[in-house]
């Protein structure tokens, strides 16, 4: 036998081995799928309630997110307004203790 012929035979052997492996993995996959189906059946007894609960929670989360965003925006606007007012008072030279106290409150609010 020539070298080329030997190489061809070896290549064929390799290919066959690969195919066998594929078949085995397919069988394993099938078994796994069956197992998964059984698990799903167990879970599915209560799936409607779960779905409803999930839907409600998602919707509530969205609602809460919107409310939180709005609340943050409002707070930021308020803080900006207050800061502007304080800076205006400073420019005019009306430095009062009240303004300083308000500034401290602002910082505390931002941290919280």
C-alpha positions as CSV (number, residue, x, y, z in Angstrom):
1,X,0.0,0.0,0.0
2,X,1.2,3.5,-0.8
3,X,1.3,6.2,1.8
4,X,-1.6,8.2,0.1
5,X,-3.9,5.2,0.3
6,X,-3.1,4.7,4.0
7,X,-3.9,8.3,4.7
8,X,-7.2,8.0,3.0
9,X,-8.2,5.0,5.0
10,X,-7.2,6.7,8.2
11,X,-9.2,9.8,7.4
12,X,-12.3,7.6,6.7
13,X,-11.8,5.9,10.1
14,X,-11.6,9.3,11.8
15,X,-14.8,10.4,10.2
16,X,-16.6,7.2,11.2
17,X,-15.6,7.7,14.8
18,X,-16.9,11.3,14.8
19,X,-20.3,10.1,13.5
20,X,-20.6,7.5,16.2
21,X,-19.9,10.1,18.9
22,X,-22.6,12.3,17.4
23,X,-25.1,9.5,17.6
24,X,-24.3,8.9,21.2
25,X,-24.6,12.5,22.1
26,X,-28.0,12.6,20.3
27,X,-29.2,9.7,22.4
28,X,-28.1,11.5,25.6
29,X,-29.9,14.6,24.5
30,X,-33.1,12.7,23.9
31,X,-32.9,11.2,27.4
32,X,-32.2,14.7,28.9
33,X,-35.2,16.1,27.1
34,X,-37.5,13.4,28.5
35,X,-36.2,14.2,32.0
36,X,-36.8,17.9,31.4
37,X,-40.4,17.2,30.2
38,X,-41.1,15.2,33.4
39,X,-39.7,18.1,35.5
40,X,-41.8,20.6,33.5
41,X,-45.0,18.5,34.1
42,X,-44.3,18.7,37.9
43,X,-43.8,22.4,37.7
44,X,-46.8,23.0,35.4
45,X,-49.4,22.0,38.1
46,X,-49.1,25.5,39.5
47,X,-47.9,27.4,36.4
48,X,-51.0,29.6,36.0
49,X,-50.8,31.1,39.4
50,X,-47.0,31.5,38.9
51,X,-47.5,33.2,35.6
52,X,-50.1,35.6,37.0
53,X,-47.9,36.4,39.9
54,X,-44.9,37.0,37.6
55,X,-47.0,39.2,35.3
56,X,-48.3,41.3,38.2
57,X,-44.8,41.7,39.7
58,X,-43.3,42.8,36.4
59,X,-46.1,45.3,35.8
60,X,-45.7,46.5,39.4
61,X,-42.0,46.8,38.9
62,X,-42.5,49.0,35.8
63,X,-45.0,51.1,37.7
64,X,-42.6,51.5,40.6
65,X,-39.7,52.4,38.2
66,X,-41.8,55.2,36.6
67,X,-42.8,56.6,40.0
68,X,-39.2,56.5,41.2
69,X,-38.0,58.2,38.1
70,X,-40.6,61.0,38.4
71,X,-39.8,61.4,42.1
72,X,-36.1,61.7,41.4
73,X,-36.7,64.3,38.6
74,X,-38.9,66.4,40.9
75,X,-36.3,66.2,43.7
76,X,-33.5,67.2,41.3
77,X,-35.5,70.2,40.0
78,X,-36.3,71.3,43.5
79,X,-32.6,71.1,44.5
80,X,-31.5,73.0,41.4
81,X,-34.0,75.8,42.1
82,X,-32.9,76.1,45.7
83,X,-29.2,76.2,44.6
84,X,-30.0,78.9,42.1
85,X,-31.8,81.0,44.7
86,X,-28.9,80.6,47.2
87,X,-26.3,81.6,44.6
88,X,-28.5,84.7,43.6
89,X,-28.7,85.7,47.3
90,X,-24.9,85.3,47.6
91,X,-24.3,87.5,44.6
92,X,-26.4,90.2,46.1
93,X,-24.4,89.8,49.3
94,X,-27.2,88.6,51.5
95,X,-25.3,85.9,53.3
96,X,-27.5,84.6,56.0
97,X,-27.2,81.6,58.3
98,X,-30.5,80.3,56.9
99,X,-29.0,79.8,53.5
100,X,-26.1,78.0,54.9
101,X,-28.4,75.7,56.9
102,X,-30.4,75.1,53.7
103,X,-27.2,74.1,51.9
104,X,-26.4,71.5,54.5
105,X,-29.9,70.1,54.3
106,X,-29.5,69.8,50.5
107,X,-26.3,67.8,50.9
108,X,-27.9,65.5,53.4
109,X,-30.9,65.0,51.0
110,X,-28.6,64.2,48.1
111,X,-26.7,61.6,50.2
112,X,-29.9,60.0,51.3
